[in-house]
Structures are given as structure tokens and as C-alpha cells.
Amino acid sequence: MANILVIADIKDGVLKSSTAELLSKAKQLGAKTAVVAIGSNIESLTKELAAAGSDTQYIADDPSLALFSAGPYAACVVEAAKAFEATMIWFGFSETGKTVAPRVAVQLNAACATEITDVTLGEQIQVVRPAIAGKVIQRIKVNTQILVAVVRAGAFEATADISGTENAVKLSIPAADLRAVIKEILSDASGDIDLADADIVISVGRGAKDQAGIDLVKGLANDLGAGFGSSRAMVDGGFMAHNKQVGQTGKIVAPSLYMAMGISGAIQHLAGMTGSKTILAVNKDPEAPIFNVADYGIVGDLFEVVPILQEEIKKIRG
Ligand SMILES: Cc1cc2nc3c(=O)[nH]c(=O)nc-3n(C[C@H](O)[C@H](O)[C@H](O)COP(=O)(O)OP(=O)(O)OC[C@H]3O[C@@H](n4cnc5c(N)ncnc54)[C@H](O)[C@@H]3O)c2cc1C
């Protein structure tokens, strides 16, 4: 039987939905489940972590862990993995997950697979992951006893009927990593919705031309409370910040609804958004590749289409 340890994704004291998604998948595989939660003032999350599908909760709660630091966080995960005799250790798709996973793999002499979209058990663990910007799908057989994996955003779904049992275990608090001391973490000063957290993401491409076009599409994003992203063309053009870029060399998003406005659908852009549940594209070129992945397509000029969408949304909302 597999023992799957999930790393809880906690932001500002709030448990993110990816934790329940990973635990749900682990339960569906028939695995024994545990979760490791690291931070300050997080012990109160134990009940929620159990409800999300874990049967053991390894907790490292200390003021020294308030700010993310790769060394100490990896030490906590390794201690939990050893105590639980984990055969798989799953991180959600976050910057912290991507940073800590390889450190944990080295310390446990484990294989490390990133961006996985599926797992199957059997004589050997097998994982599936996209490669070469999504051009090919790899199926990888794991030859080590333990696998450390970073799960791609939106790969698994949380199931409502899943629950666990409360069994909190305190981890020892690791010494600070003096090689790299994190003093402060600066968040995006714009106050914009984080693309990774947004249920709707609207991205703007070169079709929006300039700042006036960007402002128009941003108005629609504001109306819908959506995260506002961009293709690389608009970042390279100096119109949008790099942290708004969606794609192979930007962020990978998997919202319920992704709207691509004036984006052609280059493979590098698709690599960042095809995990979205529903995709709507607006493009004046009916042959634009984005329509190959879109669930809904509007062939038209975004300068005409966006105001119509805004008007219709206003009507629906009464
Ligand atoms: C190594 C590498 C990494 C990359 N990483 C990324 C990445 O992470 N993310 C990313 O996005 N790109 C990435 N790119 C760039 C990528 O190849 C494309 O160049 C880029 O995605 C194009 O952006 P775009 O679709 O906005 O622009 P274009 O390809 O120029 O497309 C603009 C689209 O807008 C349409 N249009 C024009 N006017 C209107 C209008 N008025 N109304 C409606 N539609 C209109 C056009 O028909 C066209 O389809 C990468 C490239 C490389 C080589």
C-alpha cells in the first residue's frame, strides 16, 4: 500500500484548495494519507487538514517558520516523510513546492518528478507529465522506493465525500538556515488578484495593441473579479509585468474559466493555460490556433466584443 504525504499549501494562514485536491487523489488511489503543515500559528488548521482527507497531520508550528525558507521547510518535510514511511511525497504547484521538492528528494534518495498530471500505482509507480511545452506527454516509470512529485495546478479534483481523521503529530523545529536568511517577503504591490488563486483569469495579448486596449480588457476582468494575465508579447512590449505572463516561461494557471483576448495561441502560451476547465477565446482571425483549444470562440474585434460582454454581464446581474 502506498503512503502518500501531502504538503499543505498555506497562504496567510489559510489552507489553499490544492491541499484537498491532492489528498482526494491520494485517497482515490487507496493510499494511507498524511499531511505536513509548516508555518506559524497554524496548529488551528488541524481539523481542516483532517477534513480535507488526511489521517495524520504532521505540524511544524513556530514563529521561526512564519517566513518561507527552503532549508528548514525541507527538514520538516523529511522528518515527516521518515516518520510516516512515505512512499510518495506530493507538493502542490507553488513556488515554494518547486523549491523544496528537489531538496527533499536528495535527502531521501528519492526520484523527483515535476508538473505531474497523473499517477498510477502497481508494481512500479508511474507518473504522467507534459514535456517540451506540452508537445509530448511523458509516462515515467519510477525506479526508486520513494517518489517526490510536484503536481501541476488543476490536475486533480477535490471530492466532496472525502474526509480523514484527526491525529496531530508535532515535528521538531529545525535550526534556521544561516546560508540564506529570508528577511521579508514582498507581495505584489498592485493589490491585483493572484493568478494562481483566481477562479477566472482573463489574459490580454498583442491584439489589444496598447494601454487603451489593456485597460478595456482589464475593465472586464474587474467586472468579473477575475485575475488579469497576459501573453508574453505584451510583457516583452513593456505593457504588462512579468508576473502576469501566462505560459511556458510564465505562470501555469488552471482556473474554472480562462478568457484569451487577442492571443494567437502559440504553443508556449498554451503550455500555461490548457488545464483551465473552460476556455473562451476572442480573436479576429478565425484560423488563430487558440480556437483549437477553446471551448467557446468568438471571431471578432475585441474592441467591439469586450463592451458587448460587459453589457451582457451587467444585464445578467440585473
Ligand atoms: C522560449 C520561449 C518561451 C516563451 N514563453 C511564452 C510564455 O510563457 N507565454 C506566452 O504567452 N508566450 C511565450 N512565448 C512567445 C510565444 O511564442 C508568442 O510569441 C506569444 O505568445 C504571442 O503573443 P500574442 O498571442 O499576444 O501575440 P500574437 O501571436 O502576435 O497574436 C496576436 C493575436 O491577436 C489577434 N488580434 C489582433 N487584433 C485583434 C483584435 N482587434 N481583436 C481580436 N484579436 C485580435 C491576431 O489575430 C493574433 O492572433 C515564448 C516564446 C519562446 C521562444
Ligand as a Chemical Component Dictionary entry (heavy atoms), coordinates in Angstrom:
data_LIG
# 
_chem_comp.id                   LIG 
_chem_comp.type                 NON-POLYMER 
_chem_comp.pdbx_formal_charge   0 
_chem_comp.three_letter_code    LIG 
# 
loop_
_chem_comp_atom.comp_id 
_chem_comp_atom.atom_id 
_chem_comp_atom.alt_atom_id 
_chem_comp_atom.type_symbol 
_chem_comp_atom.charge 
_chem_comp_atom.model_Cartn_x 
_chem_comp_atom.model_Cartn_y 
_chem_comp_atom.model_Cartn_z 
_chem_comp_atom.pdbx_ordinal 
LIG C1  C1  C 0 11.351 30.024 -25.327 1  
LIG C2  C2  C 0 10.053 30.778 -25.483 2  
LIG C3  C3  C 0 9.226  30.890 -24.369 3  
LIG C4  C4  C 0 8.007  31.571 -24.486 4  
LIG N1  N1  N 0 7.173  31.660 -23.388 5  
LIG C5  C5  C 0 5.967  32.242 -23.537 6  
LIG C6  C6  C 0 5.052  32.295 -22.439 7  
LIG O1  O1  O 0 5.324  31.844 -21.316 8  
LIG N2  N2  N 0 3.847  32.870 -22.645 9  
LIG C7  C7  C 0 3.472  33.392 -23.861 10 
LIG O2  O2  O 0 2.351  33.912 -23.971 11 
LIG N3  N3  N 0 4.330  33.359 -24.888 12 
LIG C8  C8  C 0 5.567  32.825 -24.761 13 
LIG N4  N4  N 0 6.434  32.840 -25.813 14 
LIG C9  C9  C 0 6.084  33.656 -27.016 15 
LIG C10 C10 C 0 5.124  32.969 -27.948 16 
LIG O3  O3  O 0 5.837  32.171 -28.859 17 
LIG C11 C11 C 0 4.297  34.013 -28.746 18 
LIG O4  O4  O 0 5.186  34.871 -29.434 19 
LIG C12 C12 C 0 3.372  34.866 -27.879 20 
LIG O5  O5  O 0 2.584  34.023 -27.049 21 
LIG C13 C13 C 0 2.462  35.680 -28.799 22 
LIG O6  O6  O 0 1.663  36.522 -28.031 23 
LIG P1  P1  P 0 0.255  37.006 -28.607 24 
LIG O7  O7  O 0 -0.598 35.812 -28.887 25 
LIG O8  O8  O 0 -0.255 38.031 -27.681 26 
LIG O9  O9  O 0 0.665  37.743 -29.949 27 
LIG P2  P2  P 0 0.484  37.338 -31.458 28 
LIG O10 O10 O 0 0.991  35.985 -31.729 29 
LIG O11 O11 O 0 1.008  38.474 -32.266 30 
LIG O12 O12 O 0 -1.097 37.260 -31.632 31 
LIG C14 C14 C 0 -1.964 38.342 -31.558 32 
LIG C15 C15 C 0 -3.345 37.824 -31.916 33 
LIG O13 O13 O 0 -4.279 38.861 -31.751 34 
LIG C16 C16 C 0 -5.233 38.784 -32.816 35 
LIG N5  N5  N 0 -5.795 40.140 -32.955 36 
LIG C17 C17 C 0 -5.199 41.249 -33.483 37 
LIG N6  N6  N 0 -6.010 42.317 -33.363 38 
LIG C18 C18 C 0 -7.133 41.868 -32.749 39 
LIG C19 C19 C 0 -8.334 42.488 -32.331 40 
LIG N7  N7  N 0 -8.537 43.818 -32.503 41 
LIG N8  N8  N 0 -9.292 41.754 -31.745 42 
LIG C20 C20 C 0 -9.108 40.404 -31.563 43 
LIG N9  N9  N 0 -7.983 39.764 -31.947 44 
LIG C21 C21 C 0 -7.002 40.487 -32.494 45 
LIG C22 C22 C 0 -4.455 38.306 -34.016 46 
LIG O14 O14 O 0 -5.317 37.672 -34.940 47 
LIG C23 C23 C 0 -3.476 37.341 -33.378 48 
LIG O15 O15 O 0 -3.982 36.021 -33.373 49 
LIG C24 C24 C 0 7.644  32.170 -25.720 50 
LIG C25 C25 C 0 8.487  32.035 -26.834 51 
LIG C26 C26 C 0 9.671  31.341 -26.712 52 
LIG C27 C27 C 0 10.552 31.221 -27.923 53 
# 
loop_
_chem_comp_bond.comp_id 
_chem_comp_bond.atom_id_1 
_chem_comp_bond.atom_id_2 
_chem_comp_bond.value_order 
_chem_comp_bond.pdbx_ordinal 
LIG C1  C2  SING 1  
LIG C2  C3  SING 2  
LIG C2  C26 DOUB 3  
LIG C3  C4  DOUB 4  
LIG C4  N1  SING 5  
LIG C4  C24 SING 6  
LIG N1  C5  DOUB 7  
LIG C5  C6  SING 8  
LIG C5  C8  SING 9  
LIG C6  O1  DOUB 10 
LIG C6  N2  SING 11 
LIG N2  C7  SING 12 
LIG C7  O2  DOUB 13 
LIG C7  N3  SING 14 
LIG N3  C8  DOUB 15 
LIG C8  N4  SING 16 
LIG N4  C9  SING 17 
LIG N4  C24 SING 18 
LIG C9  C10 SING 19 
LIG C10 O3  SING 20 
LIG C10 C11 SING 21 
LIG C11 O4  SING 22 
LIG C11 C12 SING 23 
LIG C12 O5  SING 24 
LIG C12 C13 SING 25 
LIG C13 O6  SING 26 
LIG O6  P1  SING 27 
LIG P1  O7  DOUB 28 
LIG P1  O8  SING 29 
LIG P1  O9  SING 30 
LIG O9  P2  SING 31 
LIG P2  O10 DOUB 32 
LIG P2  O11 SING 33 
LIG P2  O12 SING 34 
LIG O12 C14 SING 35 
LIG C14 C15 SING 36 
LIG C15 O13 SING 37 
LIG C15 C23 SING 38 
LIG O13 C16 SING 39 
LIG C16 N5  SING 40 
LIG C16 C22 SING 41 
LIG N5  C17 SING 42 
LIG N5  C21 SING 43 
LIG C17 N6  DOUB 44 
LIG N6  C18 SING 45 
LIG C18 C19 SING 46 
LIG C18 C21 DOUB 47 
LIG C19 N7  SING 48 
LIG C19 N8  DOUB 49 
LIG N8  C20 SING 50 
LIG C20 N9  DOUB 51 
LIG N9  C21 SING 52 
LIG C22 O14 SING 53 
LIG C22 C23 SING 54 
LIG C23 O15 SING 55 
LIG C24 C25 DOUB 56 
LIG C25 C26 SING 57 
LIG C26 C27 SING 58 
# 
